[in-house]
Amino acid sequence: MTPFQEKVYYYCKKVPKGKVTSYKEIAKAMKTKAYRAVGTALNKNPYAPKVPCHRVINHDGSLGGFATGLKNKIKMLKDERVIITNGKIDRKYFFRFKQINTF
């Protein structure tokens, strides 16, 4: 496990149930522009579901990928009462990291 991956999991774990964040938002919280590396780290998440990587989506509100399949990601988000319309999640569900202490 790399220090970068540990930081990604730290921030991902902070996203509350019923909220989502983006790969870009996690990267910004980490003071990097490595959005794709955030996605790669989450794809290898050994702590799921304790580290809820299903709550991380694309910055434009689209769902992005998921290691166990998009259908599973959709189900998990719907179970948390996150509404998905036309393949996107409304910004009202977005969680911003300026609300928490940094790593």
N, C-alpha and C positions, 0 to 999 in steps of 0.2 A: 504494500500500500504506500503510495507516495504522499508527501505532505499536501500536494495539490488536491488529490482525491479526498483526503481527510477534510480539507477546508470545504470542498463541494458538499460532502455529506453533512458537515456541521451546519451549513446554511440551509440545505434542503430540509433538515430535521426541524428547523425553525418555522417552516410554513405550516400554519394551523389547518386543521381539518375544515373543509368547506371553502378553502382559499387555494389559489394557484399562484405560481410565479413563473418567470421565464428563465431560460438558459442565460440570456443576456443579463437579466437582473442579478442572478447569482454571480456571474462574471464581474459585473460592476461592483457588487459588494466585496468581491475579492480583489478589486482594483486591477483588473486585467480585461483584455478584450478577447480572451480565449473562449468564446461561446461554444464552439464546437468541442473543445476539450472538456467543457462542463458536461455536455451531452455524452461524450465518450465515457467519462467517469461514472455518470449515472447509469449508463448501460451495463456497467460492471458492478453495480451497487451490491455488496455482499450483506448489507444490513436491512434490506427490504423485508418486511414493510415498516420496520421501525424508522428507517430513513425513507420517507414517502416520496419516492421519485416520480410516482404517478401524478403528483401535483405540479410538475414542471412541464411547461408548454412553450411553444414558440412565442416570441415577442408580439406577433400580430394576432395572437389569440387562437391560432390553429393548434391542434393537439400535438404535433411533433411525433416522435417515435416512442416505442416502449419495448423493452426487452422481451416481455411475455406476450406481446401482441396488442394492437390498438384496441381491439374489442375488450380486452381485460382492463386497459386504462380507462376506457369510457365507462365500464361498469363500476370501477372503483370510484371514479369522480361522481357518477350519478348516485352511488350509495352515500356520498358525502353531501348530497343535495346541490351539486354544482350543475347548472343547466348548460347544456351544449346545444347551440342552434346553428344549423348549417355547417357543422364541423368546427365551430369556433366557440370560445368562451368569452362572455361579456367582461369588460374591464372592471366591473364592480366586484368581481371575485379576485382581482389581483392583489397580491401581498407585496409590499415594498419593504426592503431591508433597512431603510433608514429608521424604522420603528424599533429596531433591536440593537444591542451592542454588537460591535464587530469582533471578528476572530482575533 
